[in-house]
Amino acid sequence: MTDTPDLFPAAPAPASFTLDAAVTVGDAEVIPAGTVIQVRRPTSGELRGLTINALLNCDVVALLTLAPRITTPMIPKGATLDPADLTQLGGEVMDFLLPRAAKAALPTS
């Protein structure tokens, strides 16, 4: 048996967070508060039209553009999110974008 590098590593498990407030489109509630939203690591195609810098800065427009591409249940385009929920989404996206070496250098509690 030979030791060969894993050329196709498994995709990381999706992250998740619980909505503090309902997601709305106009006056309609599309996802109720308390729903667990899964966020998966974006691929290069899903990042098309966005800048990494905007996502790392938690730019609202960039996060709301990316959200329908990587969330389950899907946060629809044009949705209104509570600022706390948008911050949770931004944190998960930032975590996916950080290289392993940068994560390893972070202090642990």
URQUI-V943328 format. One line per field, one symbol per residue. burial: b if it has 24 or more other C-alpha atoms within 12 Angstrom, else e. Layout:
# URQUI-V943328
burial = ???
This chain:
# URQUI-V943328
burial = eeeeeeeeeeeeeebbbbbebbbeeeeeeebeeeebbbbbbbeeeebeebebeebeebbbebbbbbbbbbbeebbbeebbbeeebbbbbbbbbbbbbeeeeeeeeeeee
